[in-house]
Amino acid sequence: MKINKTSLLSFLLLILIFKVSFGFAQDSELPPILQHPDSVQIEAIDVLNSDSRETNLSVTPDGKYLFFMSIRGGQSWSIRSGMYKNKPRFDGDIYFSKKDENGKWTTAQNLKAINSSSGEDEPFVSQDGQQVVFQSWRRNWIAEGGPYYQAKAKGNSWTNMRGLGQGINTFFRREFSKYGGYATDGMSVSSDMNTFIVTAGANYNGDMDLYWSKKDSTGKWSVCTEMPISTPKNERSVFLAADNKTIYFASDGYGGFGGLDIFKALLDENGNAIEIFNIGAPFNTDKDDYGFVLTASGEAAYFVREGDIFYADLINASPEIKPSPVLLLEGNIVGCDGNPMDAKVSLYDENDKEISVSFTNARNKGEYVLLVSNPPKNKKSYKQIIETEKGFKQETFQETFFKTKKIEIPSIKKYTKIELGKTQINDCKEEKTEIIKLDNVYFDFDSDELNQNSITVLENLIAVFNQNLEKNNSQKIILTGHTDSKGSNEYNEILSQKRLLSVQNFLESKGIDKSKIKITPKGEKSPVKTNATENGRSKNRRVEIRIE
């Protein structure tokens, strides 16, 4: 048969397209499938499921809280929006459940302080269960920095709701404008709250891809970019594990059992897959399986099938299904009366780098959870700082108590949980580590002169010091001087000393005895913000003040 050049080129191009399309699904290219013993069983969690659809799960590392979205309705704001399994479906609401003392999930509660007729979805709960990130396409989402928001627990409610904004908001504004609408189906945030991953696409019923955003050194979210692990097909329901480098997601682009399958991938810092596995049966079937999340121990997993929440005990599962080992520190903060307290608990390494933060809730036994996603391979010391607000406020400062503890951590080769027990803090008379920290005194570039704001801070310091002197005659004012990184180390050491002397001379001029003042110059050694930006440098040009 005679074939002209045009026909031949078209034929060859067709073959090439077929090979590229088909080659992606060749068995030799597919991720390996994990094999699990028959003893791994899954079961539906009936107390959480309804006749409607439940999806987009989030579990705390300690396994005590489970958050999810449901279209079950039943609220005063619920709006009907079609049908699901031949029954009315409603706008999505976020629900959560907490395990009781017997380890059983309690009846799901509606997050009424957050949910609305706009449809809230894709909750991510922080390691301490006291912060939640979620999606809401509410009317003013563009101006509010949405569609992803963050809220904090206060007592039994949720407050301080604000959009994540920055590059995340920029990405969604751009895509929404480009397509005249936009859709997502799953989001996760790292335990350190520095990485954001979402599955998104132009149409909810179309194919989606994985996108991520990271915070820079100034704490600003970058514009979301597509992750290399995405396929030309459909990715859904992502979860970033406690080690901050293992993700679980659903896809039909890597072959498998049929429909959406759940995959595990270990990522490098650029989002490339170092390794990827199909997590296998009984988790994956010929149905759509997705929404896989698991606790920090890697022993308990939860996922969604046909709109219901399932549980799986992974103790006997293939070890390869689990993320890298992490360290979990747990404890309680109580006051002198033994009652739980609201507090901020931070963990620092030997270089004074903050590696984990937790907030306690007095309504929740003052419990905190500190997650170390990259635990030490050898014995190591950490510093724990507990901060509580006493509630005594004036215009320019807030009285706060600090307590510092040294924690020795053994080498970690597997998941480890350490119970730190109760820590008593606040204004106990017997407490010798009580510290009052006040606002910093800030300086202009290359200056040691006090401005009016600095003088106001120091006048408040004097008032507090004199007031507390009646209760504790041994207290001292501790001043620590700092600079930004401009100039040599030697010059900045001298400059921090000059700034300290400016503060000290002012305090002495107001009647503070010199013997009650201790000064320590640190130059540029201890920045609290990046020195790469002027805003960061301005925060580093300071004298820190505390009374102890």
N, C-alpha and C positions, 0 to 999 in steps of 0.2 A: 504494500500500500504506500502510495506516495504521500509524504508529509512535508509541507512547506516549512520555512524557518519560523514563521510566526506561530504555527501550530505546535512545532517542536518546543519552542521556548515556553509556550503556555503549558504544555504537558509537563515539562521539567519543573516549572514553577509550582504546578499543582502537586507534584510528587514531593517537592521540598516542603511545602506547607503542611502536607499530610505527615511527613516525617517529624517535623518540629512539633506539631500538635500531638501526634501519637507518642512520640518519644518521651514526652513528659510523664506519660502514664505507663511506660514499660516497667515490667517487674524489676529489672536490674536497677532502675532509678528510684524505686519506691523505698520509703523508710522501712526499716525492719519492724516487725510486729512483736510486741512483748508477749511472752507466754506466761500465764499464771496458773497455779494449781487449782483444781476444782473446788478447793475449800474456800476460795474467795467468793463470797456471796454478796449480792446487792439486795436492798429492800427499800420500798417506798416509805417515806416518812409521812404517814397518814395525818398526823396532827398538824402538819404544815400545809398539806395539799388541799385543794378545793376542787370544785367542778370546773373551775376556770383555769387559765394558764398561769403557771409560776415559772419564773426564769431569772437569769442574771443574778447568780448567787455571789455572796461574799462571806467568808468565815474569818474570825479572828485567829491569830496564830495559836492561841491556847485552846481553841475549839469551843469557847463558851458562848459566843454569839454567832448567829447566822442571819444575814440580811438577804432579802430577795425582792423581786417585783412580782405583783399579782394583778390580774385584771378582774378580780372578783367583785369589785364595786362595793355597794352597801353603805357608802358614806354620803353625807349631805351634799358634797360637791361632785359625786360620781356622775359622769356623762356616758350614756350608751354610745358605743362606737362599733356597731356591727355584730357579727355572730362568731362564736367559737364552739366547735363541737355541738352545733345545733342549739346553743344557748347564748343569750345576750352576753356580749363582752363590754367592758367599761374601760375608761381611761386608766392607765396604770398607776398604782400606788406602791410605795415602798413599805415593806413589813419587816419585822425582826422578831427573833425568838432567842431566849436565853435558856441554857441548861439549868435544871433544878439541882438540888443537892444529891439526887439519885442518878444524875447524868442523863435525864430525860429532857427532850425539848418541850418547852412550855407552849401554850397556844400563841400563835403569831399575833403581834400587836402592830397596829397601824401607826406610822410615824406622822401623827396628825399635825405636828408643828411644821412639817415640811410639805406634806402632800397637798395637792390642789387639783382643780379640774384641768390643769395644763398637762397632766400626765407625767409623773416622776418615775424614773427608771434607773437601771444600772448602778445600784449602790456599791460603794466600796467603803468598808469599815476599817478604821485604823487599828493598830496593834492593841491599843488599850480599850477599844470599843467606845471611845469618847468623841470621835470625830467621824463624820461620814461625808464622802464625796458622792455626788449623784448628778444625773442629767435631768434637765427640765427645759422644754422649749416654750417657756412662758413668754407672755406678750413682749416684755422688755428685755429679752435675753441678750440682745446685741449690746444695748447700753449698759446692762448690768454685768457684762463680762462673762456671760454664759456661753453655751448652754450647760456647762458643767459648773456646779456650785459646791461649796464646802460649808458645813455647819458643825457646831460643837455642842456637846451635851452640857446642860446646866441643870442640875437636879434631875427631875423627871422629864424635862423638855429639851428642845434643841434651839439654839440661838446663834447669833453672829453669822447668819447666812450671807455669803458673798460669792460672786463669780470668780472662778480661777483666773479669768482674764488673760492678758498678755498674749503670747504666741498661740495658745490654745483657742482663745476667742478669735484671733486673727484668722486662723485656719478655717474655722467654721463659718465665719462671716464670708470669707472668700469663696468657699465651696457652695454655701447656700445661695450666694448671688450668682455663681457660675451655672448652677443647675436649676435655679428657681425652687430650691428645696434641697434637703439633704437628710440622710438617715444613718443611724448607728445601731449596733446590736452587740453590745458588750464593752466594758471598760474596766481597767484595773490600774492601781497605783502601787508603787513600790512601798515597802514598809518604812523607808526613810522619807517618804513623800517627795522624792526628787525625780521620779520617772512616771510618766503617764502614758498608757497604751490604750488604744481604742480600735474597734473594728468599724469601718465606715464605708459608705458608698452613696452614689447618687440616688438610688432607689432601694427601699427596704426589701422589696421582692427580687432585687437583682443581686449581682455578685458584689461582695465587699472585700476590702483589703485591710491589713494591719497598719496602723500609723502610730507614731510615738512622738513624745515631747520630753525634753529634759530641762531641769533647772540649771542655769549657769551659776558662776561663783557669786553673783549678786542675788540669787534666789529668783531670777526671772525665768518664766517658762519660754522655751523656744517654740517657733512655729512647727506644727506637726509635720513630719515627713513620713513617706511610705517606708515600711521596713522590708529589707531584702527577703525575708522569709515568706512574704506574700506570694501567692500563685496567680496565674491568669484566671483562676476560678474563684471560689467563694470561701472566705474566712469569717468566722463568727466567734463570739463569746471567749474573750481572752482573760487569762488569769496569770498574774505575776507572783511567783511563789515567794516564800519568806527569805530565800537566799538572794533575792533581787537579780537573779540571772537565769532562772528557769521559768519558762512560760508554758502554759497549757492552753490550747486553742482548738476550735473545731474547724474542719476544712473538708471540702470534697475535691481538692486539687492535688492530693498526694495519694490517690487511690484508697483502697481499704475495703470495708465490709459493705458499703453502699450508703447513700445519703451522706450526711455529715458524720465524720469520725473525729474522735478526740486524739490530739497529738501532743507530745511533750518535746520541747526543744530547749537546749542549752545555748544561750546567746553570748556572743562577744560584745565588747563595748560599743560596736557599731551596728548591732542588731543582726549580725550574720549568725546563722545556725552552725554551731560547732558540731552538734549532733542532733538528730531528730528521730523520734520513735512514734509509731502508731501504738497507743497504749493497750490495744488488743481487747479481746473478750475477757470478762463479760461486760465490759464497759461500752464497747463498740458492737453494734449490731447492724442489720440492714435498714434500721430506722435512722432518724436524725438523733445523734447523741452529741451533747454539747454542755457548756456551762460547768466544766470540771474545776473544782476548787478543793484544796486540802489544807489541813492544819500544818503547823511548823514541824511537827514530829514526822509527818508523812505517813501516819498510821490511820488517819480517818479522812475519807474523801466524800464529796457531795457533787452530784451532777444532775442534769435534767434530761428526761426522755419523755417524749409525747406530752410535754407541758406539766410533768410532775417531778418533784424533788426526790432523788434517791440517795441512799447512804451506802457506803462500802467500807468494810474493815480491811485495811491494806497491810495488816501485820504480816500475813503470809504471802502477800503479793510479791511479784518480782521486784528485787531491790532497785532495778533500773527505772521503776515508775516514780521513785521518790526524788525530790530535789536534793541539793547539797546540804550537809548537816548545818544546823544553826544552834545558837545558844539563846535560851529564854530565861530571864530573871523575873521573878514575881515577888510581890510584897504588898504591904498595906501601910498607909500613913494615918496615924491617929494623933489627937491632941493630948493635953495633959489629963483630960477627963476620960481618956480612952476611947472617945468617939471618933469615927472616921472624919477625915478632912479633905477638902479640895487642895490639890497641890500639883506642882510641876516637878517631875523627876527626870533628871538628865544623866547620861552616862558619857564619860570622857575617857579617851585613851591616855597613854603616857605623854603624848605630845599635845595634850589639852585640846584635842579635836573631838567635837561632839559627835557621837556615833549613834545615839538613840535617845528619844524623848518620849515620855509618857505623861498623861494627865489623869489624875484621880478624880473621883466623884464621891463626895461625902454620902450621897444616896446609894452608893454601890460599894459600901464597906471600905472606901478609900483604897481600892485595889489598883495596882499599877502593873504594867507588863513592859519590860525592856527587851527588845529583840536585837541581838547581835548577828547580822546576816553573814559576816565574815569572821567567825570566831578564831581565837588564837590556836595555833598548832603546838605551841609551847606555853608553859605557865606564864601568866601575865597579870599585871595589876591594872585595875580601872578605878576611876574616881566617880563616885555617885554624888550628885548635888540635888538636894531636896529643897524646894522653894515653896513657901506658903505665904499667902497674903493675910495680914492681920486685919485689914479693913480700915486702918487709920489713914485717911487721905487728906492732903492739902492740894493747893493748886499745882504745885510743881514737883511733888514727889509722893511716893507711896511707900509706907513702911512695910518691909518684907523681912521674913526670917529665912535664913539659909542654914542648911546643915550638910556637912560634907562627910562622906564615909569612903574608906578605901576598901575595895573588893578584890580579893585574889581569885583569879579564874584559872582552873587547871587546863591542861591541853585538851582540846576538843576534837575527837575523831568520829563522833556520832552525835545525833541530836541529844542535847542535854538541857534539862530544866533544873534551875536552882531556886529553891525557896529561901528568900531573904527575911521572911517573917515581918513582924510589925516594927515600925519605926515611930517613936514618939517625938514630936517636934512642937514648936511654938514657944510661948513665953513661960515655960516651966521654970520654977525657981532653981531647980537642981541642974538645969541644962547649961552646961559650960560652953557649948559650941554655938550658942545663940549669936546671930549676926544680923545687924540691920544694914541693908544696902540702900543707898540713896542715889539720886540721879547723878550722872557724870557732869564734870565741868569740861566744856569743850573750848578749843582755841582755834584761832585763825591760823592759816599756814605760816610756819616759821615764826610764830608769836608766842610769848608767854604772858601777854596782858589779859587781865580779866575783863570781860564785857558785862553788860547789865544783866543778861541772863545768868551768867556765872555767879554774879554777886547775889542774885535772888536765891539760887540753889544753896549757896554758902550760908546765907542768912537763915534759911530753913534748917540747914544742918545744925547750926548753932542752937536754934530753938529746940530741936529734938535732943541734941546732946545734953544740954542743960537740964531738960526735963527728965531724961533717963539717969542723969548723974545722981539724982536724989535716991534712986533705987539701987544703983550700982556705981559706987565711987571708983571702982577699978577699971571702968570702961575707957577705951582709947579710940581716937579717930585714926583710921588707917587710910593713908593716901598712897595711891600707886600711879605713877606718871607714865604716859605713853606718847608716841609720835607716829606719824605715817612713815613710809619707807623712803621718802625723798631725802637725799643727802646721805652721808656716810654713817656707819654705825656709831662711831665715836661722837660725831656731831649731834646725832639724835639722842644719845645717852645724856649729853650735857643739856640739850634742849628740854628733855623730860625732867631733869633736875631743876631747871629754871622754872618750869611750870609748877612743880611741886612747891618751890619756895614762894612763888606768887600766892598760892593758896594758903600755905602755912602763915605767911606774913599777914594776910588778911584775917585769918582766924585769931592770931595773936593780938592784932589791933582791936579785936572785938572782945578781948578778955579771956580767950582760951589759953590755958597754961601750955607752954611748949612741951612739957613732959607728957602731956596727954596726946601728943601728935606723933605718929610714926610715918615716915615717908620712905618710899622705895621707887627709884627710877628704873624703868625697863626699856626706855628707848623705843625701838621699832619691833621688839622681840615678840610682842603678844597682840597682834591685830585681832579685832573682833569682826572686821569686814575686809573685803578684798582691797588691796592697794592699787588695783588695776583701774579703778574709776575714782573721780573726784569725790563722788558721794561716799564711796567706801573710805577713802582717805580722811574725809571730814569726821567720820565716826571714830577713827583711830587716834585723832589728835585730842587726847582727853586725859583727865585725872579722875580715876575711879575713887569713890568714897564709900567707906563702910564704917560702922561702929561695932566694936566687939569688946 
